[in-house]
Amino acid sequence: MDRWKREGLRSANSGLRNQVEHLLDAYEAQKPRLTEVYRQLEAYRLQASSPDQSVEVIVDASGVLTDLTLTASAMRKTPGELARFIVEAVREAAVRAREHNEAIAAPVAADLDDMPDLPDIMPETPSLHDIRAFLRGDQNSAD
């Protein structure tokens, strides 16, 4: 191998090493923020009530119902009314939970958008795309 090829390979290797080191440094800088976002999402609970306060629901960060409280007045409603109040309260809580998640995750997701992805540098490495999709609440694009 002639000297020019060796120098070219060394230069490419050095460039690749610099890109990987930059990516790792950026990831390390984001790691505490990512950990905090995940911690906040895990701990988050949101309460919502029916307009007459006869139904109270609590959902987690994913909008999954974790608790349901029915008052005595709720039990005097027809089954259809009660079902509608429950569904509406859960829907409201889930929408507010999604908005909360997006607000918490937006700064981290924006920072991740500015970072190169590992496959851009080294093919067949894990992608940060899944993290970005999760932070945006887009579970389908993470698959």
C-alpha positions in Angstrom: 0.0 0.0 0.0 1.5 3.3 -1.0 2.0 6.2 1.4 -1.0 8.2 0.1 -3.5 5.5 0.7 -2.1 4.9 4.2 -2.4 8.6 5.0 -5.9 8.7 3.5 -7.0 5.7 5.7 -5.4 7.3 8.8 -7.2 10.6 8.0 -10.6 8.8 7.5 -10.0 6.8 10.7 -9.2 9.9 12.6 -12.3 11.6 11.3 -14.5 8.7 12.2 -12.9 8.5 15.7 -13.6 12.2 16.1 -17.3 11.8 15.0 -17.8 8.9 17.4 -16.1 10.7 20.3 -18.3 13.8 19.6 -21.4 11.6 19.5 -20.5 9.9 22.8 -19.7 13.2 24.5 -23.1 14.6 23.3 -24.8 11.4 24.6 -23.1 11.6 27.9 -24.1 15.3 28.2 -27.8 14.3 27.5 -27.8 11.2 29.7 -28.8 13.0 33.0 -31.6 14.8 31.2 -32.8 11.6 29.6 -32.8 9.9 33.0 -34.7 12.8 34.5 -37.3 12.8 31.7 -37.9 9.0 32.1 -38.1 9.4 35.9 -40.7 12.2 35.5 -42.7 10.2 33.0 -42.7 7.1 35.3 -43.9 9.1 38.3 -46.4 11.2 36.5 -50.1 10.8 37.4 -53.0 13.0 36.2 -56.4 13.4 37.7 -59.6 14.4 35.9 -63.2 14.5 36.9 -66.6 14.5 35.2 -68.3 17.9 35.0 -70.5 17.0 38.0 -67.6 15.6 40.0 -69.3 12.2 40.3 -66.5 10.4 38.5 -62.8 10.9 39.2 -60.1 9.1 37.2 -56.3 9.0 37.5 -54.1 8.1 34.5 -50.4 7.5 34.2 -48.1 9.3 31.8 -49.2 6.9 29.0 -52.9 7.8 29.6 -53.6 4.4 31.1 -56.3 4.4 33.8 -54.7 3.6 37.2 -57.6 4.6 39.5 -61.3 5.2 39.3 -63.5 6.8 42.0 -67.3 6.8 41.8 -69.4 8.9 44.2 -72.8 7.9 45.4 -74.4 10.3 42.8 -72.5 8.4 40.1 -74.3 5.2 41.1 -77.7 6.9 40.5 -76.9 7.5 36.9 -78.0 5.2 34.1 -75.3 2.8 32.9 -75.0 4.8 29.7 -74.5 8.1 31.5 -72.0 6.6 33.9 -70.0 5.0 31.0 -70.0 8.3 29.1 -68.7 10.2 32.1 -66.0 7.7 32.7 -64.8 7.6 29.1 -64.9 11.4 28.9 -62.9 11.8 32.1 -60.3 9.2 31.0 -60.0 10.8 27.5 -59.5 14.3 29.0 -56.8 13.0 31.4 -55.1 11.1 28.6 -55.0 14.2 26.4 -53.5 16.3 29.2 -51.0 13.5 30.0 -49.9 13.4 26.4 -49.5 17.3 26.3 -47.5 17.1 29.6 -45.2 14.4 28.1 -44.6 16.4 25.0 -43.7 19.5 27.0 -41.3 17.6 29.2 -39.7 15.7 26.3 -39.5 18.5 23.8 -36.2 20.0 24.8 -34.4 16.7 24.9 -36.0 15.6 21.6 -34.9 18.8 20.0 -31.3 18.2 21.2 -31.4 14.7 19.9 -32.5 16.0 16.5 -29.3 18.0 16.3 -27.1 14.9 16.9 -26.0 12.5 14.2 -27.3 9.0 14.5 -24.9 6.1 15.1 -25.9 4.4 11.8 -24.9 7.6 10.0 -21.4 7.1 11.3 -21.1 3.3 11.7 -23.6 1.1 9.8 -25.5 -1.6 11.7 -25.2 0.2 15.0 -28.3 0.9 17.2 -30.2 4.0 16.3 -31.2 6.9 18.4 -34.4 7.1 16.2 -36.3 4.9 18.7 -35.5 7.3 21.5 -36.6 10.3 19.5 -39.8 8.5 18.5 -40.5 7.6 22.1 -39.9 11.1 23.4 -42.4 12.4 20.8 -44.9 9.8 21.8 -44.8 8.2 18.3 -44.6 4.5 19.3 -45.4 3.3 15.8 -42.3 4.9 14.2 -40.0 3.3 16.8 -40.7 -0.2 15.4 
